[in-house]
């Protein structure tokens, strides 16, 4: 991933040096397991741990000759360690090292992503409670429907991102595996005991049936989870983009001193963060498709998945880390225009009261279709003549006759927030 979208802490995980160090961690864990089982002298493991180190440039230089990255890595270690290096990679195949190291890299990246989602949840919760009870227009099809509150709107996104967190936790647990099972997964030169011991040193679980590789349905679950998470980011960003339109203008992204919105139009303040994140979510979805294409490999394995994963493993985790943090900053600096929200509610002349009038007519015993037609007639008159719907209802003789004293109580917008406290309690598990 390009530097523009790479936060340093996540970027460091996917450097070549960190990748090789993960490989080394696996090789050392296998050596420790062999030593515990009496196959390798403990002194040799001590020498390996003392002398082993990573020289990225040397590994790459060797790979120019070997055309095999793991062999280049092992050759470099042998140069540094000396005779004890013969115990490294004993009985292993390249995928034992690479796939198990991938489990370690996923753990590292996953820990950052979990922290990112939890921090975003805190920002969403804070924003929801700050604007609890703040009436705004709810829209369906982009058209005024009935009032909600901005707090409820944000609380809904909180509930969604809590589901994203759960999915991510599950996907990370399912990908927290390794394999030390040999060339086609039969443990011919290894053993399940050795695998269990080695992976225990690394904090990983054995894949119960790994062939030569960890099966890629695990990877596909992880990358599709990131894609679904990206979809949640985009859903929130689409909402923010709409609410920032000039004709709506109920929120604005923070605009820093010295910031510019357009090279041609000095007045512009554009929703650039929300648009940026909507675009990056597309990459997460595309990479998820690539991960699913990697599931079907030839026989016990081929390497058609390898080139794909060299791209999508860093790119998807880096993108997810970036958008989660950028979204949190946007929410923390969001300018919420409460007066504009109330102003926009009035733009549809109180038509959002139509269902309340309808249900009250039905409660008097009027047939539903007759009541619907009566309300719709006044609603269309209100829209076409730009006159307040409540005034038309109050002035209509049939409505007065049917509803009587109820008319005075039908047009209070706070009615629509009657159950807001219950919804907040259901989402946050508390009253506040």
C-alpha positions in Angstrom: 0.0 0.0 0.0 1.2 3.5 -0.8 2.6 5.6 2.0 -0.4 8.0 1.8 -2.7 5.5 3.4 -0.2 3.7 5.6 -0.1 4.5 9.3 3.4 3.7 10.7 2.4 1.1 13.4 0.5 -1.0 10.8 3.1 -0.4 8.1 5.9 -1.8 10.2 4.1 -5.1 10.5 4.3 -5.6 6.7 8.0 -4.6 6.2 10.2 -7.3 4.8 12.3 -7.3 7.9 9.3 -8.0 10.2 8.1 -10.7 7.8 11.5 -12.4 7.9 11.5 -12.0 11.7 8.2 -13.8 11.9 9.8 -16.6 9.8 12.7 -16.7 12.2 10.3 -16.9 15.2 8.7 -20.0 13.6 12.0 -21.6 12.8 13.2 -21.1 16.4 9.9 -22.4 17.8 10.3 -25.6 15.8 13.9 -25.9 17.0 12.7 -25.5 20.6 10.1 -28.2 20.1 12.6 -30.6 18.6 14.9 -29.9 21.6 12.1 -30.6 24.0 11.5 -33.9 22.3 15.2 -34.8 22.4 16.0 -34.5 18.7 18.2 -31.3 18.9 20.7 -30.4 21.6 19.6 -27.6 23.8 23.0 -26.0 23.3 22.4 -25.8 19.6 19.1 -23.9 20.1 20.9 -21.5 22.4 23.5 -20.8 19.6 20.7 -20.4 17.0 18.9 -17.9 19.2 22.1 -16.0 19.9 23.5 -15.8 16.4 20.4 -15.7 14.2 19.6 -12.3 12.8 17.9 -10.7 9.8 19.8 -9.1 7.0 17.2 -8.0 4.5 19.6 -6.9 1.8 21.6 -10.1 2.0 18.4 -12.3 1.8 17.3 -10.3 -1.3 20.7 -10.7 -2.9 20.7 -14.5 -2.4 17.1 -14.6 -3.7 18.3 -13.1 -7.0 20.2 -16.4 -7.5 18.0 -18.9 -5.8 14.7 -17.5 -7.0 13.2 -18.9 -3.8 12.7 -16.5 -0.9 12.6 -19.1 1.9 15.8 -20.8 0.7 17.4 -17.4 0.5 16.3 -16.7 4.0 17.7 -20.0 5.3 21.0 -19.5 3.4 21.4 -16.1 5.1 20.8 -17.7 8.5 23.3 -20.4 7.8 25.9 -17.7 7.1 25.3 -16.1 10.4 24.9 -19.2 12.6 27.4 -21.7 11.3 27.2 -25.5 11.9 24.2 -25.3 14.2 22.1 -24.0 11.4 21.7 -27.6 10.2 19.0 -28.0 12.8 16.9 -25.2 11.3 14.0 -26.2 9.1 14.4 -29.8 10.0 11.6 -31.8 8.4 9.8 -28.6 7.4 8.6 -27.3 4.0 8.4 -23.6 3.1 4.7 -23.4 3.7 5.2 -24.6 7.3 7.2 -21.5 7.9 5.3 -19.0 5.7 1.8 -20.0 6.7 2.6 -20.2 10.4 4.4 -16.8 10.2 1.3 -15.5 8.5 -0.7 -16.5 11.6 1.7 -14.3 13.6 1.4 -11.4 11.2 -2.4 -11.6 11.3 -2.2 -11.6 15.1 -0.2 -8.4 15.1 -2.3 -6.7 12.5 -5.5 -7.9 14.1 -4.6 -6.5 17.5 -4.3 -3.0 15.9 -7.6 -3.4 14.0 -9.5 -4.5 17.2 -8.1 -1.4 19.0 -9.2 0.7 16.0 -12.8 -0.6 16.1 -13.1 -0.2 19.8 -11.8 3.4 19.7 -14.3 4.1 16.9 -17.1 2.7 19.0 -16.2 5.1 21.8 -16.4 8.0 19.4 -19.8 6.8 18.1 -21.2 6.4 21.6 -20.0 9.8 22.6 -21.6 11.4 19.5 -24.8 9.5 20.0 -25.3 10.6 23.6 -24.3 14.2 22.8 -27.2 14.4 20.3 -29.7 12.2 22.0 -33.1 14.0 21.7 -31.9 16.3 18.9 -34.7 16.0 16.3 -33.8 15.6 12.6 -35.5 14.4 9.5 -35.5 10.7 8.8 -35.4 10.0 5.1 -36.3 7.0 3.0 -35.4 7.1 -0.7 -33.8 10.4 0.0 -37.3 11.9 0.8 -38.6 13.2 4.1 -40.2 10.3 6.0 -40.7 10.9 9.7 -38.5 12.5 12.4 -35.8 10.7 14.3 -33.0 12.1 16.4 -29.4 12.5 15.3 -28.5 10.6 18.4 -30.6 7.6 17.2 -29.1 7.8 13.8 -25.5 7.5 15.2 -26.6 4.9 17.8 -27.6 2.7 14.8 -24.1 2.9 13.4 -22.7 2.1 16.9 -24.8 -1.1 16.9 -23.5 -2.0 13.5 -19.9 -1.5 14.4 -20.3 -3.6 17.4 -21.3 -6.4 15.0 -18.2 -5.6 13.0 -16.1 -6.0 16.1 -17.6 -9.4 16.8 -17.1 -10.6 13.3 -13.5 -9.4 13.4 -12.8 -11.2 16.7 -14.2 -14.4 15.3 -12.3 -14.1 12.0 -9.0 -13.4 13.9 -9.6 -16.4 16.1 -10.2 -18.6 13.1 -7.0 -17.4 11.4 -4.9 -17.7 14.6 -3.5 -21.0 13.3 -0.3 -22.4 12.0 0.9 -25.7 10.5 4.1 -27.7 11.0 2.9 -30.8 9.1 5.3 -31.2 6.3 5.1 -31.4 2.5 1.5 -32.6 2.1 0.4 -32.5 5.7 1.2 -36.1 6.7 3.8 -35.3 9.3 6.1 -37.8 7.6 9.3 -36.2 8.9 7.5 -34.3 11.8 4.8 -35.2 14.2 1.6 -33.7 15.6 3.3 -33.4 18.9 6.1 -31.4 17.5 3.5 -29.1 15.8 1.6 -28.6 19.0 4.7 -27.8 20.9 6.0 -25.3 18.3 2.8 -23.6 17.8 2.3 -23.3 21.6 5.5 -21.3 21.8 4.0 -18.9 19.2 0.5 -18.6 20.7 -1.1 -20.3 17.7 -3.4 -23.3 17.3 -2.8 -26.2 14.8 -4.9 -26.2 11.7 -6.7 -29.6 12.2 -6.0 -30.6 8.5 -3.5 -28.4 6.7 -2.3 -30.4 3.7 0.8 -28.4 2.7 -0.9 -25.1 3.6 -3.4 -23.7 6.0 -6.7 -23.9 4.1 -7.6 -20.5 2.5 -11.2 -20.5 3.6 -9.8 -19.1 6.9 -8.1 -16.3 4.9 -11.2 -15.7 2.9 -13.3 -15.3 6.1 -10.8 -12.7 7.4 -10.7 -10.6 4.2 -14.4 -10.7 3.6 -14.8 -9.6 7.3 -12.6 -6.6 6.4 -14.8 -6.0 3.3 -18.0 -6.0 5.4 -16.3 -3.7 7.8 -15.4 -1.5 4.9 -19.0 -1.6 3.8 -20.0 -0.3 7.3 -17.5 2.5 7.0 -18.9 3.4 3.6 -22.5 3.3 4.8 -21.7 5.9 7.4 -19.6 7.9 5.0 -22.4 8.0 2.5 -24.7 9.3 5.2 -22.2 12.0 6.1 -21.7 13.0 2.5 -25.5 13.4 2.0 -25.9 15.4 5.2 -23.1 17.8 4.0 -24.8 18.7 0.7 -25.4 22.4 0.5 -29.2 21.8 0.3 -29.1 19.7 3.4 -26.0 20.9 5.4 -26.9 19.3 8.7 -23.3 18.3 9.4 -19.8 19.4 8.2 -16.5 17.7 8.4 -14.0 19.7 10.4 -12.1 22.3 8.3 -8.6 23.1 9.5 -7.0 26.5 9.4 -5.3 26.8 6.0 -7.2 24.0 4.5 -8.4 24.4 0.9 -11.4 22.8 -0.7 -10.9 23.6 -4.4 -8.1 24.8 -6.6 -10.6 27.0 -8.6 -13.4 27.9 -6.1 -12.2 29.4 -2.8 -15.6 28.9 -1.2 -15.6 25.1 -1.3 -15.7 22.9 1.8 -16.0 19.4 0.4 -16.7 16.1 2.2 -13.2 14.8 1.2 -12.7 12.4 4.1 -16.0 10.7 3.6 -15.4 10.4 -0.1 -11.9 9.1 0.4 -13.1 6.4 2.8 -15.9 5.4 0.4 -13.3 4.9 -2.3 -10.9 2.8 -0.1 -13.8 0.5 0.9 -14.0 -0.6 -2.7 -10.4 -1.9 -2.5 -11.4 -3.9 0.6 -14.2 -5.5 -1.3 -12.0 -6.2 -4.3 -9.4 -7.8 -2.2 -12.0 -10.0 -0.5 -13.0 -11.4 -4.0 -9.3 -12.1 -4.5 -9.1 -14.0 -1.2 -12.1 -16.2 -2.2 -10.4 -16.9 -5.6 -7.5 -18.3 -3.5 -9.6 -21.0 -1.9 -9.5 -23.5 -4.7 -5.9 -24.7 -5.2 -4.6 -27.7 -7.0 -4.5 -30.9 -5.0 -2.5 -30.4 -1.7 -1.5 -27.0 -2.9 -0.1 -24.8 -5.6 1.3 -21.2 -5.3 -1.3 -19.3 -7.2 -2.4 -17.9 -3.9 1.0 -16.6 -2.9 1.3 -13.6 -5.2 -2.2 -12.5 -4.3 -1.5 -12.6 -0.6 1.7 -10.6 -0.9 -0.6 -7.8 -2.0 -3.9 -8.2 -0.1 -2.4 -9.1 3.3 -0.7 -5.8 3.8 -3.0 -3.7 1.6 -6.3 -4.8 3.3 -5.1 -4.5 6.8 -3.4 -1.1 6.1 -6.5 0.2 4.4 -8.8 -1.0 7.2 -6.5 0.6 9.8 -6.4 3.9 7.9 -10.1 4.2 7.3 -11.0 3.3 10.9 -8.7 6.0 12.3 -9.7 8.6 9.7 -13.4 7.9 10.4 -12.8 8.3 14.1 -11.1 11.7 13.5 -14.0 12.9 11.3 -16.6 11.9 14.0 -14.6 13.5 16.8 -14.4 16.8 14.8 -17.9 16.7 13.2 -19.8 19.9 13.2 -23.4 19.1 13.9 -25.9 21.9 12.9 -28.9 21.4 15.1 -30.7 24.6 13.9 -30.4 23.4 10.3 -31.9 20.0 11.2 -34.9 21.7 12.6 -35.1 24.1 9.6 -35.0 21.1 7.2 -37.8 19.4 9.1 -40.0 22.4 8.2 -39.1 22.2 4.5 -41.8 19.5 4.0 -44.5 21.6 5.7 -45.2 19.1 8.5 -46.1 16.3 6.1 -44.3 13.9 8.3 -47.4 14.0 10.6 -49.5 12.2 8.0 -49.2 8.8 9.5 -50.1 10.0 12.9 -53.3 11.6 11.5 -54.0 8.4 9.5 -53.7 6.1 12.6 -55.9 8.4 14.7 -58.6 8.4 12.0 -58.5 4.6 11.8 -58.8 4.5 15.6 -62.2 6.3 15.3 -63.5 3.4 13.3 -63.0 4.9 9.8 -62.0 2.3 7.2 -58.3 2.4 6.4 -58.5 3.2 2.7 -61.0 6.0 3.3 -58.8 7.4 6.0 -55.7 7.1 3.8 -57.4 8.9 0.9 -58.6 11.7 3.1 -55.1 12.3 4.5 -53.3 11.9 1.2 -55.7 14.5 -0.4 -54.6 17.1 2.2 -51.0 16.0 2.0 -50.9 16.6 -1.7 -52.6 20.0 -1.3 -50.0 20.9 1.3 -47.1 20.0 -1.0 -48.5 21.6 -4.1 -49.6 24.8 -2.4 -46.6 24.9 0.1 -49.0 25.3 3.0 -48.5 23.7 6.4 -50.1 20.3 6.6 -51.2 20.7 10.2 -53.1 23.9 9.3 -54.9 22.1 6.5 -55.9 19.3 8.8 -57.2 21.6 11.4 -59.2 23.6 8.9 -60.8 20.6 7.2 -64.4 20.0 8.5 -64.3 16.3 8.1 -61.0 16.0 10.0 -62.5 18.2 12.8 -65.6 16.1 12.9 -63.7 12.8 13.1 -60.8 13.8 15.4 -62.3 16.5 17.6 -60.2 17.4 20.6 -57.4 15.1 19.5 -56.3 17.5 16.8 -54.5 19.7 19.2 -52.2 16.9 20.3 -51.3 15.4 16.9 -48.6 17.7 15.8 -45.9 17.5 18.5 -42.7 16.2 16.9 -41.5 15.0 20.3 -44.0 12.1 19.8 -41.5 10.5 17.5 -38.9 10.1 20.3 -41.2 8.5 22.8 -39.1 5.3 22.7 -35.7 6.8 22.3 -34.6 5.9 25.8 -35.6 2.3 25.3 -33.6 2.0 22.1 -30.5 3.6 23.7 -30.8 1.2 26.6 -31.1 -1.8 24.2 -28.0 -0.7 22.2 -25.8 0.6 25.0 -27.2 -1.5 27.9 -27.6 1.6 30.1 -29.5 4.7 30.6 -27.6 8.0 30.4 
